[in-house]
Amino acid sequence: MKITYHWFGILFILCTFGLASCDKKDDVQLVSPSHKEINLSCGVYFAIPILTDQWSVESVVCPPSSVVVLDKDGQPLTLLGNETAEAANGWLTLTRDVNNALGIGLKENFDRTNERKLMICVKDAKDHRDYITIAQRAGSAYELIKAEYQEVFREIYTNADGCSEYTWTNNSPEEVWHPIGYIFKDVVETSIFESDDYGAFDWVPEEGLELVMPELIIDEYSRGESISVYQKGTTTIISY
């Protein structure tokens, strides 16, 4: 009887230990501690090494509300195999890097009042899980670095009213600037700002952004300049 009781006790302890181990699957480390918490203030692509060959991204949520990030098809964003997963609106992409690392691409967060927070759940083949948290702030300042202009409409007319010959003589050998007044009067200039780039207008400060615009584009060259307010859609100014 004593022997039977002794072995039963050992079996009971082993079973209890086994159950306890099963309840602690999330304790397995799939991501090194130095890569588990990431703080950013820009759009960027980076890769995080995963400490196992067989892994997938099970979910991406936005703490503290735990709202699930969706892909372009309206399904929870996951990463399986070697494909690329992309969030709706394209602000987040997940890829399996050539070195079996998790590639994360984040576009700018232009919300100056709220951080963009993410929690990425990585799972291995044995259902062990580990987590990567990301906090992304807006940048401190942005500027327009590239603009392309295209003239879409021009009305040409001839009117001699109020026109007279103007002659001015410079008797010095030095170059002299002499203003002759604004050549365009009562002219309506309409600017339409368009862009398919992510956040093309979201970075503009609350007070707006004044932009130097060409008044005429002839043979691909700008003729004259004016000031317009950069914003999505149409801006109209009248020359006096």
C-alpha positions as CSV (number, residue, x, y, z in Angstrom):
1,M,0.0,0.0,0.0
2,K,2.8,2.4,0.8
3,I,4.5,1.8,-2.5
4,T,1.2,2.4,-4.5
5,Y,0.5,5.6,-2.6
6,H,4.1,6.8,-3.2
7,W,3.8,6.4,-7.0
8,F,0.4,7.9,-7.0
9,G,1.8,11.0,-5.3
10,I,4.5,11.3,-7.8
11,L,2.1,11.0,-10.7
12,F,-0.1,13.7,-9.1
13,I,2.8,16.1,-8.8
14,L,3.9,15.5,-12.4
15,C,0.4,16.1,-13.7
16,T,0.0,19.3,-11.7
17,F,3.3,20.6,-13.0
18,G,2.3,19.8,-16.5
19,L,-0.9,21.7,-16.2
20,A,0.9,24.7,-14.7
21,S,3.3,24.7,-17.6
22,C,0.5,24.7,-20.1
23,D,-1.0,27.8,-18.4
24,K,2.2,29.8,-18.9
25,K,2.7,29.6,-22.6
26,D,3.1,33.4,-22.8
27,D,6.2,33.2,-20.7
28,V,8.3,32.0,-23.6
29,Q,10.6,34.7,-25.0
30,L,10.2,35.1,-28.8
31,V,11.5,38.7,-28.9
32,S,14.5,40.0,-27.1
33,P,13.8,42.5,-24.3
34,S,15.6,45.3,-26.2
35,H,13.0,45.1,-29.0
36,K,9.8,44.7,-27.0
37,E,9.2,48.5,-26.4
38,I,9.8,50.9,-29.2
39,N,9.2,54.7,-29.2
40,L,9.2,56.7,-32.5
41,S,8.5,60.2,-33.7
42,C,8.7,59.6,-37.4
43,G,7.6,57.3,-40.2
44,V,10.1,54.5,-40.6
45,Y,10.8,50.9,-41.6
46,F,12.7,48.6,-39.3
47,A,13.2,44.9,-38.6
48,I,12.9,43.0,-35.3
49,P,14.7,39.7,-34.9
50,I,12.4,36.8,-33.9
51,L,14.0,34.1,-31.7
52,T,12.5,31.2,-33.5
53,D,12.3,30.0,-37.1
54,Q,8.5,29.2,-37.1
55,W,6.5,32.3,-36.2
56,S,3.5,34.4,-37.3
57,V,1.8,37.6,-36.3
58,E,-1.5,36.6,-34.6
59,S,-2.9,40.0,-34.1
60,V,-2.3,43.8,-33.9
61,V,-4.3,45.9,-31.4
62,C,-4.3,49.5,-30.3
63,P,-4.0,49.8,-26.5
64,P,-5.5,50.8,-24.2
65,S,-8.8,50.2,-25.9
66,S,-7.6,46.9,-27.6
67,V,-9.2,47.9,-30.9
68,V,-8.1,45.4,-33.5
69,V,-6.2,46.7,-36.5
70,L,-7.9,45.7,-39.8
71,D,-6.4,45.0,-43.2
72,K,-7.6,46.3,-46.5
73,D,-10.2,43.6,-46.7
74,G,-11.7,44.6,-43.3
75,Q,-10.3,41.5,-41.6
76,P,-8.0,41.4,-38.5
77,L,-4.5,42.1,-39.6
78,T,-2.2,39.0,-39.4
79,L,1.0,37.8,-41.0
80,L,1.3,34.2,-42.1
81,G,4.0,32.7,-44.3
82,N,6.1,35.1,-46.4
83,E,3.4,37.4,-47.7
84,T,3.1,41.1,-46.8
85,A,0.2,42.3,-44.7
86,E,-1.0,45.9,-44.9
87,A,-3.4,47.8,-42.7
88,A,-6.4,49.7,-44.1
89,N,-5.2,53.1,-45.5
90,G,-1.7,51.7,-45.8
91,W,-0.3,53.3,-42.7
92,L,1.2,50.0,-41.4
93,T,2.8,47.1,-43.2
94,L,4.2,43.8,-41.8
95,T,6.6,41.6,-43.7
96,R,8.9,38.6,-43.1
97,D,12.4,39.9,-43.6
98,V,15.0,38.0,-45.6
99,N,16.7,37.2,-42.3
100,N,13.4,35.8,-40.9
101,A,12.9,39.0,-38.9
102,L,9.6,40.8,-38.5
103,G,9.7,43.9,-40.8
104,I,7.5,46.8,-39.7
105,G,6.7,49.8,-41.8
106,L,5.0,52.8,-40.2
107,K,3.9,55.9,-42.0
108,E,3.9,59.3,-40.2
109,N,1.5,59.9,-37.3
110,F,0.3,63.5,-38.0
111,D,-1.9,63.7,-34.9
112,R,-0.1,66.1,-32.6
113,T,-2.3,65.4,-29.7
114,N,-2.4,61.6,-29.6
115,E,0.3,59.0,-29.8
116,R,-0.3,56.0,-32.1
117,K,0.0,52.9,-30.0
118,L,0.3,49.3,-31.2
119,M,0.7,45.9,-29.6
120,I,1.8,43.2,-32.0
121,C,1.3,39.6,-30.9
122,V,3.9,37.1,-32.2
123,K,3.2,33.4,-32.0
124,D,5.4,30.4,-32.6
125,A,4.4,26.9,-33.9
126,K,3.7,25.7,-30.3
127,D,1.3,28.6,-29.6
128,H,3.8,30.4,-27.4
129,R,3.2,34.2,-27.6
130,D,5.3,37.3,-27.1
131,Y,4.4,41.0,-27.6
132,I,6.0,44.1,-29.2
133,T,4.6,47.5,-28.1
134,I,5.1,50.6,-30.3
135,A,4.4,54.2,-29.4
136,Q,4.6,56.7,-32.3
137,R,4.4,60.5,-31.8
138,A,4.0,63.2,-34.4
139,G,7.2,64.9,-35.6
140,S,8.0,68.4,-34.2
141,A,8.0,70.1,-37.6
142,Y,7.3,69.3,-41.3
143,E,8.0,71.1,-44.5
144,L,7.1,70.8,-48.2
145,I,10.1,69.5,-50.1
146,K,8.7,68.8,-53.5
147,A,5.9,70.4,-55.5
148,E,4.9,70.1,-59.2
149,Y,2.7,72.6,-60.9
150,Q,0.5,72.2,-64.0
151,E,-1.5,74.9,-65.7
152,V,-4.9,73.5,-66.6
153,F,-6.7,76.6,-67.9
154,R,-5.7,80.1,-69.3
155,E,-7.8,82.7,-70.9
156,I,-6.1,85.1,-73.3
157,Y,-7.5,88.4,-74.4
158,T,-6.3,91.7,-75.9
159,N,-7.3,95.1,-74.5
160,A,-5.5,98.4,-75.0
161,D,-7.6,100.4,-72.6
162,G,-5.5,102.3,-70.2
163,C,-2.3,101.3,-71.9
164,S,0.4,103.8,-72.7
165,E,4.0,103.9,-73.7
166,Y,6.4,103.9,-70.8
167,T,10.1,104.9,-71.2
168,W,12.6,105.0,-68.4
169,T,16.3,105.8,-68.8
170,N,19.1,104.7,-66.6
171,N,22.0,107.1,-66.9
172,S,24.3,105.2,-64.4
173,P,26.5,102.2,-65.2
174,E,24.9,100.3,-62.3
175,E,21.9,98.1,-62.5
176,V,18.8,99.8,-61.0
177,W,15.5,98.2,-60.0
178,H,12.4,100.3,-60.8
179,P,9.0,99.0,-60.0
180,I,6.4,99.4,-62.7
181,G,3.4,98.1,-60.8
182,Y,1.4,94.9,-60.8
183,I,0.7,93.8,-64.4
184,F,-2.3,91.6,-63.6
185,K,-5.4,93.4,-62.1
186,D,-8.9,91.9,-61.3
187,V,-7.6,88.5,-62.3
188,V,-9.1,85.5,-60.6
189,E,-6.4,82.8,-59.9
190,T,-7.6,79.4,-58.8
191,S,-5.2,76.8,-57.4
192,I,-6.2,73.2,-57.0
193,F,-4.0,71.2,-54.7
194,E,-4.1,67.4,-55.2
195,S,-2.0,64.5,-54.0
196,D,-2.4,60.8,-53.5
197,D,0.5,60.6,-51.1
198,Y,-0.3,59.5,-47.6
199,G,-0.7,62.5,-45.3
200,A,-0.1,65.1,-48.0
201,F,-2.2,67.6,-46.3
202,D,-2.4,66.3,-42.7
203,W,0.9,67.8,-41.7
204,V,-0.1,71.4,-42.4
205,P,-0.2,73.6,-39.2
206,E,-3.5,74.9,-37.9
207,E,-2.6,78.5,-39.1
208,G,-2.2,77.3,-42.6
209,L,0.7,77.4,-45.0
210,E,1.4,80.1,-47.5
211,L,2.9,78.9,-50.7
212,V,4.6,80.8,-53.6
213,M,2.7,79.8,-56.7
214,P,3.5,80.5,-60.4
215,E,1.0,82.9,-62.0
216,L,1.6,81.6,-65.6
217,I,3.4,78.6,-66.9
218,I,4.5,79.2,-70.5
219,D,6.7,76.6,-72.2
220,E,7.2,74.9,-68.9
221,Y,8.6,78.0,-67.3
222,S,7.0,80.1,-64.5
223,R,6.0,83.7,-65.4
224,G,5.4,85.7,-62.3
225,E,4.5,84.5,-58.8
226,S,1.7,84.9,-56.2
227,I,1.0,83.7,-52.7
228,S,-1.6,81.0,-52.2
229,V,-2.8,79.0,-49.1
230,Y,-1.7,75.3,-49.3
231,Q,-4.7,73.1,-48.4
232,K,-6.5,70.2,-49.9
233,G,-8.9,71.3,-52.7
234,T,-9.4,74.7,-54.3
235,T,-7.9,78.0,-53.3
236,T,-9.0,81.2,-55.1
237,I,-7.3,84.6,-55.0
238,I,-8.1,87.9,-56.9
239,S,-5.3,90.2,-58.1
240,Y,-6.0,93.9,-57.4
